[in-house]
Amino acid sequence: MPHDLHESIHDEIERRIAALAPVPGALPSKDDAALLSELYEDRDLLRQHWRHRPGGTSDFSQPPNAKDCGQPQPCSHTLGLAEKYGLY
């Protein structure tokens, strides 16, 4: 089953976080720490604007702390993240 836009963005953000995350016990460089911070913020934004099923609660698998957006999907926040990560 192909991923939808939300899942694709989430997977791309998670992939980039994993690529930048330092090995245990090491500190990230200043540049990597800034990039990681931005990725975490984008992941949180995406989770605040997760897709929903009109007329009901979400029955989709969601990442932890994801919330139904309540706006027409995909909302402008999701589309902005898709563009930022080259998925739209």
Biopython code that builds the backbone (N, CA, C, O; Angstrom):
import numpy as np
from Bio.PDB.StructureBuilder import StructureBuilder

atoms = [
    (1, "MET", "N", (0.855, -1.182, 0.000)),
    (1, "MET", "CA", (0.000, 0.000, 0.000)),
    (1, "MET", "C", (0.898, 1.242, 0.000)),
    (1, "MET", "O", (1.743, 1.389, 0.884)),
    (2, "PRO", "N", (0.728, 2.125, -0.968)),
    (2, "PRO", "CA", (1.583, 3.309, -1.027)),
    (2, "PRO", "C", (1.280, 4.274, 0.120)),
    (2, "PRO", "O", (0.151, 4.358, 0.602)),
    (3, "HIS", "N", (2.304, 4.989, 0.537)),
    (3, "HIS", "CA", (2.138, 5.991, 1.586)),
    (3, "HIS", "C", (1.358, 7.183, 1.044)),
    (3, "HIS", "O", (1.419, 7.494, -0.146)),
    (4, "ASP", "N", (0.635, 7.835, 1.924)),
    (4, "ASP", "CA", (0.023, 9.094, 1.520)),
    (4, "ASP", "C", (1.037, 10.212, 1.766)),
    (4, "ASP", "O", (2.150, 9.955, 2.225)),
    (5, "LEU", "N", (0.659, 11.427, 1.467)),
    (5, "LEU", "CA", (1.578, 12.553, 1.573)),
    (5, "LEU", "C", (2.089, 12.733, 3.000)),
    (5, "LEU", "O", (3.280, 12.971, 3.200)),
    (6, "HIS", "N", (1.214, 12.624, 3.987)),
    (6, "HIS", "CA", (1.623, 12.796, 5.378)),
    (6, "HIS", "C", (2.684, 11.774, 5.760)),
    (6, "HIS", "O", (3.707, 12.119, 6.352)),
    (7, "GLU", "N", (2.433, 10.519, 5.418)),
    (7, "GLU", "CA", (3.383, 9.464, 5.752)),
    (7, "GLU", "C", (4.706, 9.647, 5.014)),
    (7, "GLU", "O", (5.772, 9.399, 5.576)),
    (8, "SER", "N", (4.637, 10.078, 3.761)),
    (8, "SER", "CA", (5.861, 10.296, 2.983)),
    (8, "SER", "C", (6.714, 11.401, 3.588)),
    (8, "SER", "O", (7.935, 11.273, 3.679)),
    (9, "ILE", "N", (6.064, 12.491, 4.003)),
    (9, "ILE", "CA", (6.809, 13.587, 4.648)),
    (9, "ILE", "C", (7.406, 13.095, 5.961)),
    (9, "ILE", "O", (8.574, 13.345, 6.255)),
    (10, "HIS", "N", (6.596, 12.396, 6.743)),
    (10, "HIS", "CA", (7.068, 11.890, 8.032)),
    (10, "HIS", "C", (8.271, 10.970, 7.838)),
    (10, "HIS", "O", (9.260, 11.076, 8.564)),
    (11, "ASP", "N", (8.189, 10.073, 6.866)),
    (11, "ASP", "CA", (9.302, 9.160, 6.604)),
    (11, "ASP", "C", (10.563, 9.909, 6.181)),
    (11, "ASP", "O", (11.665, 9.556, 6.601)),
    (12, "GLU", "N", (10.407, 10.934, 5.357)),
    (12, "GLU", "CA", (11.568, 11.710, 4.907)),
    (12, "GLU", "C", (12.204, 12.467, 6.068)),
    (12, "GLU", "O", (13.429, 12.501, 6.187)),
    (13, "ILE", "N", (11.392, 13.070, 6.918)),
    (13, "ILE", "CA", (11.931, 13.769, 8.086)),
    (13, "ILE", "C", (12.656, 12.784, 8.992)),
    (13, "ILE", "O", (13.760, 13.066, 9.457)),
    (14, "GLU", "N", (12.045, 11.635, 9.245)),
    (14, "GLU", "CA", (12.677, 10.621, 10.098)),
    (14, "GLU", "C", (13.994, 10.126, 9.490)),
    (14, "GLU", "O", (14.965, 9.898, 10.212)),
    (15, "ARG", "N", (14.027, 9.960, 8.164)),
    (15, "ARG", "CA", (15.251, 9.531, 7.485)),
    (15, "ARG", "C", (16.360, 10.556, 7.692)),
    (15, "ARG", "O", (17.505, 10.192, 7.964)),
    (16, "ARG", "N", (16.021, 11.835, 7.564)),
    (16, "ARG", "CA", (17.027, 12.889, 7.734)),
    (16, "ARG", "C", (17.487, 12.997, 9.185)),
    (16, "ARG", "O", (18.663, 13.248, 9.447)),
    (17, "ILE", "N", (16.572, 12.809, 10.117)),
    (17, "ILE", "CA", (16.959, 12.824, 11.534)),
    (17, "ILE", "C", (17.941, 11.695, 11.807)),
    (17, "ILE", "O", (18.967, 11.904, 12.455)),
    (18, "ALA", "N", (17.633, 10.506, 11.319)),
    (18, "ALA", "CA", (18.512, 9.344, 11.537)),
    (18, "ALA", "C", (19.894, 9.575, 10.928)),
    (18, "ALA", "O", (20.904, 9.164, 11.499)),
    (19, "ALA", "N", (19.936, 10.231, 9.774)),
    (19, "ALA", "CA", (21.216, 10.479, 9.112)),
    (19, "ALA", "C", (22.077, 11.491, 9.873)),
    (19, "ALA", "O", (23.305, 11.434, 9.813)),
    (20, "LEU", "N", (21.430, 12.417, 10.588)),
    (20, "LEU", "CA", (22.168, 13.454, 11.310)),
    (20, "LEU", "C", (22.415, 13.125, 12.773)),
    (20, "LEU", "O", (23.287, 13.721, 13.406)),
    (21, "ALA", "N", (21.665, 12.192, 13.306)),
    (21, "ALA", "CA", (21.779, 11.886, 14.736)),
    (21, "ALA", "C", (23.187, 11.385, 15.047)),
    (21, "ALA", "O", (23.713, 10.516, 14.353)),
    (22, "PRO", "N", (23.782, 11.933, 16.083)),
    (22, "PRO", "CA", (25.131, 11.503, 16.438)),
    (22, "PRO", "C", (25.115, 10.101, 17.042)),
    (22, "PRO", "O", (24.088, 9.620, 17.522)),
    (23, "VAL", "N", (26.257, 9.475, 17.004)),
    (23, "VAL", "CA", (26.378, 8.172, 17.660)),
    (23, "VAL", "C", (26.211, 8.389, 19.161)),
    (23, "VAL", "O", (26.518, 9.468, 19.667)),
    (24, "PRO", "N", (25.729, 7.376, 19.878)),
    (24, "PRO", "CA", (25.533, 7.539, 21.329)),
    (24, "PRO", "C", (26.806, 8.043, 22.019)),
    (24, "PRO", "O", (27.904, 7.535, 21.790)),
    (25, "GLY", "N", (26.626, 9.042, 22.857)),
    (25, "GLY", "CA", (27.740, 9.611, 23.606)),
    (25, "GLY", "C", (28.434, 10.765, 22.912)),
    (25, "GLY", "O", (29.238, 11.466, 23.527)),
    (26, "ALA", "N", (28.135, 10.972, 21.636)),
    (26, "ALA", "CA", (28.752, 12.073, 20.887)),
    (26, "ALA", "C", (27.759, 13.225, 20.768)),
    (26, "ALA", "O", (26.545, 13.023, 20.767)),
    (27, "LEU", "N", (28.293, 14.413, 20.671)),
    (27, "LEU", "CA", (27.455, 15.593, 20.475)),
    (27, "LEU", "C", (27.446, 15.961, 18.998)),
    (27, "LEU", "O", (28.474, 15.852, 18.330)),
    (28, "PRO", "N", (26.299, 16.396, 18.480)),
    (28, "PRO", "CA", (26.274, 16.812, 17.074)),
    (28, "PRO", "C", (27.045, 18.118, 16.901)),
    (28, "PRO", "O", (27.191, 18.897, 17.843)),
    (29, "SER", "N", (27.533, 18.344, 15.690)),
    (29, "SER", "CA", (28.177, 19.619, 15.399)),
    (29, "SER", "C", (27.135, 20.725, 15.523)),
    (29, "SER", "O", (25.934, 20.459, 15.566)),
    (30, "LYS", "N", (27.602, 21.956, 15.580)),
    (30, "LYS", "CA", (26.684, 23.093, 15.699)),
    (30, "LYS", "C", (25.717, 23.129, 14.514)),
    (30, "LYS", "O", (24.522, 23.367, 14.692)),
    (31, "ASP", "N", (26.233, 22.895, 13.305)),
    (31, "ASP", "CA", (25.372, 22.895, 12.114)),
    (31, "ASP", "C", (24.372, 21.750, 12.155)),
    (31, "ASP", "O", (23.195, 21.935, 11.845)),
    (32, "ASP", "N", (24.843, 20.558, 12.540)),
    (32, "ASP", "CA", (23.936, 19.413, 12.619)),
    (32, "ASP", "C", (22.889, 19.616, 13.706)),
    (32, "ASP", "O", (21.739, 19.211, 13.535)),
    (33, "ALA", "N", (23.263, 20.227, 14.806)),
    (33, "ALA", "CA", (22.309, 20.480, 15.887)),
    (33, "ALA", "C", (21.211, 21.431, 15.408)),
    (33, "ALA", "O", (20.042, 21.248, 15.747)),
    (34, "ALA", "N", (21.582, 22.445, 14.621)),
    (34, "ALA", "CA", (20.593, 23.381, 14.080)),
    (34, "ALA", "C", (19.659, 22.666, 13.102)),
    (34, "ALA", "O", (18.447, 22.881, 13.123)),
    (35, "LEU", "N", (20.228, 21.818, 12.249)),
    (35, "LEU", "CA", (19.403, 21.065, 11.298)),
    (35, "LEU", "C", (18.477, 20.093, 12.022)),
    (35, "LEU", "O", (17.307, 19.961, 11.660)),
    (36, "LEU", "N", (18.994, 19.415, 13.038)),
    (36, "LEU", "CA", (18.159, 18.500, 13.817)),
    (36, "LEU", "C", (17.006, 19.242, 14.486)),
    (36, "LEU", "O", (15.875, 18.755, 14.506)),
    (37, "SER", "N", (17.292, 20.408, 15.027)),
    (37, "SER", "CA", (16.254, 21.214, 15.671)),
    (37, "SER", "C", (15.156, 21.570, 14.666)),
    (37, "SER", "O", (13.970, 21.481, 14.981)),
    (38, "GLU", "N", (15.552, 21.968, 13.468)),
    (38, "GLU", "CA", (14.577, 22.308, 12.431)),
    (38, "GLU", "C", (13.754, 21.077, 12.031)),
    (38, "GLU", "O", (12.544, 21.177, 11.829)),
    (39, "LEU", "N", (14.406, 19.931, 11.917)),
    (39, "LEU", "CA", (13.700, 18.697, 11.570)),
    (39, "LEU", "C", (12.696, 18.319, 12.656)),
    (39, "LEU", "O", (11.575, 17.913, 12.349)),
    (40, "TYR", "N", (13.087, 18.450, 13.915)),
    (40, "TYR", "CA", (12.162, 18.134, 15.012)),
    (40, "TYR", "C", (10.960, 19.082, 14.992)),
    (40, "TYR", "O", (9.828, 18.661, 15.228)),
    (41, "GLU", "N", (11.214, 20.365, 14.709)),
    (41, "GLU", "CA", (10.116, 21.328, 14.631)),
    (41, "GLU", "C", (9.178, 20.994, 13.477)),
    (41, "GLU", "O", (7.958, 21.065, 13.630)),
    (42, "ASP", "N", (9.733, 20.631, 12.328)),
    (42, "ASP", "CA", (8.910, 20.274, 11.182)),
    (42, "ASP", "C", (8.107, 19.004, 11.465)),
    (42, "ASP", "O", (6.941, 18.908, 11.079)),
    (43, "ARG", "N", (8.722, 18.040, 12.132)),
    (43, "ARG", "CA", (8.006, 16.808, 12.483)),
    (43, "ARG", "C", (6.849, 17.127, 13.425)),
    (43, "ARG", "O", (5.756, 16.582, 13.270)),
    (44, "ASP", "N", (7.080, 18.002, 14.398)),
    (44, "ASP", "CA", (6.006, 18.396, 15.316)),
    (44, "ASP", "C", (4.882, 19.121, 14.571)),
    (44, "ASP", "O", (3.702, 18.886, 14.835)),
    (45, "LEU", "N", (5.255, 20.003, 13.639)),
    (45, "LEU", "CA", (4.246, 20.717, 12.847)),
    (45, "LEU", "C", (3.415, 19.722, 12.032)),
    (45, "LEU", "O", (2.188, 19.816, 11.995)),
    (46, "LEU", "N", (4.079, 18.783, 11.387)),
    (46, "LEU", "CA", (3.362, 17.779, 10.608)),
    (46, "LEU", "C", (2.401, 17.001, 11.497)),
    (46, "LEU", "O", (1.266, 16.740, 11.100)),
    (47, "ARG", "N", (2.838, 16.633, 12.681)),
    (47, "ARG", "CA", (1.984, 15.866, 13.591)),
    (47, "ARG", "C", (0.787, 16.683, 14.077)),
    (47, "ARG", "O", (-0.246, 16.115, 14.432)),
    (48, "GLN", "N", (0.918, 18.002, 14.093)),
    (48, "GLN", "CA", (-0.208, 18.855, 14.474)),
    (48, "GLN", "C", (-1.199, 19.030, 13.324)),
    (48, "GLN", "O", (-2.324, 19.486, 13.530)),
    (49, "HIS", "N", (-0.778, 18.670, 12.124)),
    (49, "HIS", "CA", (-1.628, 18.842, 10.938)),
    (49, "HIS", "C", (-1.786, 17.527, 10.193)),
    (49, "HIS", "O", (-1.757, 17.475, 8.964)),
    (50, "TRP", "N", (-1.954, 16.466, 10.974)),
    (50, "TRP", "CA", (-2.126, 15.137, 10.389)),
    (50, "TRP", "C", (-3.493, 15.025, 9.730)),
    (50, "TRP", "O", (-4.429, 15.724, 10.118)),
    (51, "ARG", "N", (-3.614, 14.169, 8.756)),
    (51, "ARG", "CA", (-4.874, 13.998, 8.027)),
    (51, "ARG", "C", (-5.964, 13.476, 8.959)),
    (51, "ARG", "O", (-5.685, 12.955, 10.039)),
    (52, "HIS", "N", (-7.167, 13.622, 8.533)),
    (52, "HIS", "CA", (-8.299, 13.148, 9.319)),
    (52, "HIS", "C", (-9.337, 12.531, 8.386)),
    (52, "HIS", "O", (-9.299, 12.737, 7.173)),
    (53, "ARG", "N", (-10.233, 11.796, 8.953)),
    (53, "ARG", "CA", (-11.350, 11.256, 8.190)),
    (53, "ARG", "C", (-12.561, 12.137, 8.475)),
    (53, "ARG", "O", (-12.998, 12.214, 9.623)),
    (54, "PRO", "N", (-13.114, 12.804, 7.465)),
    (54, "PRO", "CA", (-14.272, 13.674, 7.716)),
    (54, "PRO", "C", (-15.394, 12.920, 8.423)),
    (54, "PRO", "O", (-15.715, 11.785, 8.071)),
    (55, "GLY", "N", (-15.983, 13.566, 9.420)),
    (55, "GLY", "CA", (-17.115, 12.991, 10.115)),
    (55, "GLY", "C", (-16.770, 11.969, 11.168)),
    (55, "GLY", "O", (-17.667, 11.315, 11.700)),
    (56, "GLY", "N", (-15.527, 11.810, 11.481)),
    (56, "GLY", "CA", (-15.166, 10.815, 12.487)),
    (56, "GLY", "C", (-13.752, 10.997, 12.969)),
    (56, "GLY", "O", (-13.036, 11.908, 12.553)),
    (57, "THR", "N", (-13.376, 10.124, 13.840)),
    (57, "THR", "CA", (-12.006, 10.182, 14.324)),
    (57, "THR", "C", (-11.107, 9.462, 13.338)),
    (57, "THR", "O", (-11.580, 8.679, 12.515)),
    (58, "SER", "N", (-9.848, 9.717, 13.418)),
    (58, "SER", "CA", (-8.900, 9.119, 12.488)),
    (58, "SER", "C", (-8.845, 7.613, 12.684)),
    (58, "SER", "O", (-8.798, 7.119, 13.810)),
    (59, "ASP", "N", (-8.854, 6.897, 11.578)),
    (59, "ASP", "CA", (-8.661, 5.460, 11.663)),
    (59, "ASP", "C", (-7.369, 5.063, 10.959)),
    (59, "ASP", "O", (-7.144, 3.889, 10.665)),
    (60, "PHE", "N", (-6.538, 6.039, 10.699)),
    (60, "PHE", "CA", (-5.249, 5.803, 10.054)),
    (60, "PHE", "C", (-4.202, 5.530, 11.122)),
    (60, "PHE", "O", (-4.341, 5.963, 12.265)),
    (61, "SER", "N", (-3.172, 4.821, 10.748)),
    (61, "SER", "CA", (-2.060, 4.673, 11.693)),
    (61, "SER", "C", (-1.378, 6.036, 11.787)),
    (61, "SER", "O", (-1.080, 6.672, 10.776)),
    (62, "GLN", "N", (-1.147, 6.455, 12.989)),
    (62, "GLN", "CA", (-0.564, 7.772, 13.210)),
    (62, "GLN", "C", (0.716, 7.640, 14.015)),
    (62, "GLN", "O", (0.847, 6.739, 14.843)),
    (63, "PRO", "N", (1.665, 8.543, 13.770)),
    (63, "PRO", "CA", (2.838, 8.562, 14.630)),
    (63, "PRO", "C", (2.447, 9.073, 16.019)),
    (63, "PRO", "O", (1.384, 9.673, 16.176)),
    (64, "PRO", "N", (3.278, 8.845, 17.011)),
    (64, "PRO", "CA", (2.945, 9.323, 18.366)),
    (64, "PRO", "C", (2.666, 10.821, 18.379)),
    (64, "PRO", "O", (3.341, 11.594, 17.700)),
    (65, "ASN", "N", (1.695, 11.210, 19.137)),
    (65, "ASN", "CA", (1.325, 12.615, 19.352)),
    (65, "ASN", "C", (0.709, 13.291, 18.132)),
    (65, "ASN", "O", (0.516, 14.506, 18.153)),
    (66, "ALA", "N", (0.395, 12.555, 17.076)),
    (66, "ALA", "CA", (-0.255, 13.166, 15.922)),
    (66, "ALA", "C", (-1.697, 13.490, 16.272)),
    (66, "ALA", "O", (-2.348, 12.757, 17.016)),
    (67, "LYS", "N", (-2.185, 14.591, 15.729)),
    (67, "LYS", "CA", (-3.547, 15.034, 15.999)),
    (67, "LYS", "C", (-4.266, 15.273, 14.680)),
    (67, "LYS", "O", (-3.652, 15.675, 13.692)),
    (68, "ASP", "N", (-5.565, 15.024, 14.674)),
    (68, "ASP", "CA", (-6.355, 15.339, 13.494)),
    (68, "ASP", "C", (-6.308, 16.843, 13.269)),
    (68, "ASP", "O", (-6.517, 17.628, 14.195)),
    (69, "CYS", "N", (-6.031, 17.237, 12.025)),
    (69, "CYS", "CA", (-5.887, 18.644, 11.691)),
    (69, "CYS", "C", (-7.220, 19.378, 11.730)),
    (69, "CYS", "O", (-7.309, 20.470, 12.293)),
    (70, "GLY", "N", (-8.255, 18.793, 11.141)),
    (70, "GLY", "CA", (-9.551, 19.446, 11.089)),
    (70, "GLY", "C", (-9.718, 20.387, 9.916)),
    (70, "GLY", "O", (-10.794, 20.959, 9.744)),
    (71, "GLN", "N", (-8.692, 20.567, 9.104)),
    (71, "GLN", "CA", (-8.763, 21.406, 7.916)),
    (71, "GLN", "C", (-8.874, 20.500, 6.688)),
    (71, "GLN", "O", (-8.544, 19.317, 6.759)),
    (72, "PRO", "N", (-9.343, 21.058, 5.551)),
    (72, "PRO", "CA", (-9.342, 20.256, 4.324)),
    (72, "PRO", "C", (-7.940, 19.724, 4.060)),
    (72, "PRO", "O", (-6.950, 20.429, 4.256)),
    (73, "GLN", "N", (-7.868, 18.481, 3.616)),
    (73, "GLN", "CA", (-6.584, 17.812, 3.455)),
    (73, "GLN", "C", (-6.174, 17.687, 1.995)),
    (73, "GLN", "O", (-7.033, 17.505, 1.132)),
    (74, "PRO", "N", (-4.897, 17.778, 1.702)),
    (74, "PRO", "CA", (-3.845, 18.161, 2.635)),
    (74, "PRO", "C", (-3.909, 19.663, 2.884)),
    (74, "PRO", "O", (-4.166, 20.442, 1.967)),
    (75, "CYS", "N", (-3.675, 20.060, 4.127)),
    (75, "CYS", "CA", (-3.761, 21.480, 4.488)),
    (75, "CYS", "C", (-2.506, 22.218, 4.017)),
    (75, "CYS", "O", (-1.538, 21.603, 3.570)),
    (76, "SER", "N", (-2.542, 23.521, 4.124)),
    (76, "SER", "CA", (-1.428, 24.339, 3.643)),
    (76, "SER", "C", (-0.125, 24.044, 4.384)),
    (76, "SER", "O", (0.954, 24.148, 3.802)),
    (77, "HIS", "N", (-0.216, 23.677, 5.660)),
    (77, "HIS", "CA", (0.990, 23.349, 6.424)),
    (77, "HIS", "C", (1.653, 22.097, 5.860)),
    (77, "HIS", "O", (2.871, 22.043, 5.686)),
    (78, "THR", "N", (0.826, 21.095, 5.578)),
    (78, "THR", "CA", (1.335, 19.844, 5.023)),
    (78, "THR", "C", (1.917, 20.071, 3.638)),
    (78, "THR", "O", (2.985, 19.547, 3.321)),
    (79, "LEU", "N", (1.233, 20.838, 2.819)),
    (79, "LEU", "CA", (1.737, 21.119, 1.473)),
    (79, "LEU", "C", (3.054, 21.885, 1.522)),
    (79, "LEU", "O", (3.945, 21.647, 0.706)),
    (80, "GLY", "N", (3.179, 22.806, 2.479)),
    (80, "GLY", "CA", (4.436, 23.542, 2.635)),
    (80, "GLY", "C", (5.584, 22.616, 3.006)),
    (80, "GLY", "O", (6.694, 22.755, 2.492)),
    (81, "LEU", "N", (5.315, 21.673, 3.899)),
    (81, "LEU", "CA", (6.356, 20.714, 4.277)),
    (81, "LEU", "C", (6.684, 19.783, 3.115)),
    (81, "LEU", "O", (7.846, 19.432, 2.913)),
    (82, "ALA", "N", (5.677, 19.382, 2.353)),
    (82, "ALA", "CA", (5.917, 18.524, 1.192)),
    (82, "ALA", "C", (6.819, 19.225, 0.187)),
    (82, "ALA", "O", (7.722, 18.611, -0.382)),
    (83, "GLU", "N", (6.573, 20.496, -0.027)),
    (83, "GLU", "CA", (7.415, 21.270, -0.945)),
    (83, "GLU", "C", (8.827, 21.404, -0.389)),
    (83, "GLU", "O", (9.802, 21.233, -1.121)),
    (84, "LYS", "N", (8.941, 21.704, 0.886)),
    (84, "LYS", "CA", (10.253, 21.870, 1.525)),
    (84, "LYS", "C", (11.104, 20.612, 1.399)),
    (84, "LYS", "O", (12.317, 20.696, 1.207)),
    (85, "TYR", "N", (10.467, 19.444, 1.508)),
    (85, "TYR", "CA", (11.201, 18.188, 1.462)),
    (85, "TYR", "C", (11.176, 17.524, 0.087)),
    (85, "TYR", "O", (11.528, 16.353, -0.050)),
    (86, "GLY", "N", (10.755, 18.283, -0.931)),
    (86, "GLY", "CA", (10.815, 17.804, -2.306)),
    (86, "GLY", "C", (9.838, 16.702, -2.642)),
    (86, "GLY", "O", (10.113, 15.869, -3.506)),
    (87, "LEU", "N", (8.692, 16.687, -1.967)),
    (87, "LEU", "CA", (7.717, 15.624, -2.183)),
    (87, "LEU", "C", (6.451, 16.127, -2.877)),
    (87, "LEU", "O", (5.500, 15.368, -3.061)),
    (88, "TYR", "N", (6.437, 17.402, -3.259)),
    (88, "TYR", "CA", (5.250, 17.956, -3.912)),
    (88, "TYR", "C", (5.670, 18.960, -4.945)),
    (88, "TYR", "O", (4.821, 19.548, -5.615)),
]
sb = StructureBuilder()
sb.init_structure("model")
sb.init_model(0)
sb.init_chain("A")
sb.init_seg("    ")
for serial, (resi, resn, name, xyz) in enumerate(atoms, 1):
    if name == "N":
        sb.init_residue(resn, " ", resi, " ")
    sb.init_atom(name, np.array(xyz, "f"), 0.0, 1.0, " ", f" {name:<3s}", serial, name[0])
structure = sb.get_structure()
